[in-house]
Amino acid sequence: MFAQDQLSIDRCACALCLRLLLAALVLLVSIWPDISHADDPGEFLVEDAHAWSEAGLQRLDAQFTIRLSSGAQEALENGLPLVLELQVQLVKTHKWFWDTVDVDLTQRRQLQYHALSRSYLVKNLNAGTQGNYRGLEDALRAAGTIQNLPLTNVPLQAGRRYLVRIRGSLDIESLPTPVRLLAYISSAWDMQSEWYAWPLAR
């Protein structure tokens, strides 16, 4: 008897959670109508990228030009923080086998708009640093900057060939649940670039 009562309570709780989630989705769409209907995708373009050797170790500088998708920009202007990810890989190439990823690094930047000060805050979630910017373009440029990033902490294998590749994306998993569900189904949130790759010169 107790088990049946507990099962009924669990079902009621699940039904209530589902109704609350649906209500939150309806509310979100009513507040931000453009998020679910607009289809203007964002992009990460590699403006510049190069790696160099210092004391036998590899380091990277890169600059992305970032344009927010319509959904992401609408959410940002309504006070929702966005997390942008810049992924860097060092790939060992093989003549007869599949290439292998030796290093996989992700640089995370949080972008947030403050309506009262009309400024944008960019936090480097890896380094713990942050900066304030008056314009969105300046903030996105700061978010898309990788400077003096160590690719390795040991020298690379002599005689082996390597590629460096980078790409950018919006971290949908960091969004609140109702917004995340919209981001999964709406092209207005599309923000992921293809890999940009080049041979590592040593």
C-alpha positions, 0 to 999 in steps of 0.5 A: 500500500505504501509503495502504491502511495509513493508511486502516485506521489512520484507521478504527481511530482513528475507531472507538476515538473513537466507542467512547470517546464512547459509554462516556463517555455511559454513564458520565455517565448512570450518574452523573447518572441524572436528567439524561436522564430528568427533563423539568422545563424552566428559564426566564428571566423578565424581572422588570424592563427599561428603557433610558435616554439619557445624553449622547445614547447609550442604556444598559440595565438589566435583571433576569432571574429565572432557574430552572435546568432539572432537567438543568442543576441536576443538572449544576451540583451535580455540579461542572459550570460552566454558562454563561448568556447574556443577549442584547440587541438594538436593532432599527430598525423599518421601515414598509414593509420588514423590521426590522433589528438594529442592535445585537446584544450577548450578556452571558455569565455562568458559574455554578459550585458549589464543594462544599467551600465550599458556595458558588456562583461567578458570573463575568461573562465580559464584564467579567472580574469575579466574586462568591461567593454562599452560596445558588443563588437569590442566585447566579442573581439576580446572573447575571441582572443587567444594569446600565448596559450601553451599547447604542450608541456613537453617537447614534441616527438622528433620526426613526427608531423602535427596539425593545429586546429581550432574552432568556436561554438556557443556552449548550449549546455550552460544555458538555463533549461528552458532556453537550452530546449529552445536552442536545441530546436531553433536554427536561431541559436546555431553557432559552431564553426568548422575546424580551421587547421594548418601544419605545425612548423617546427 
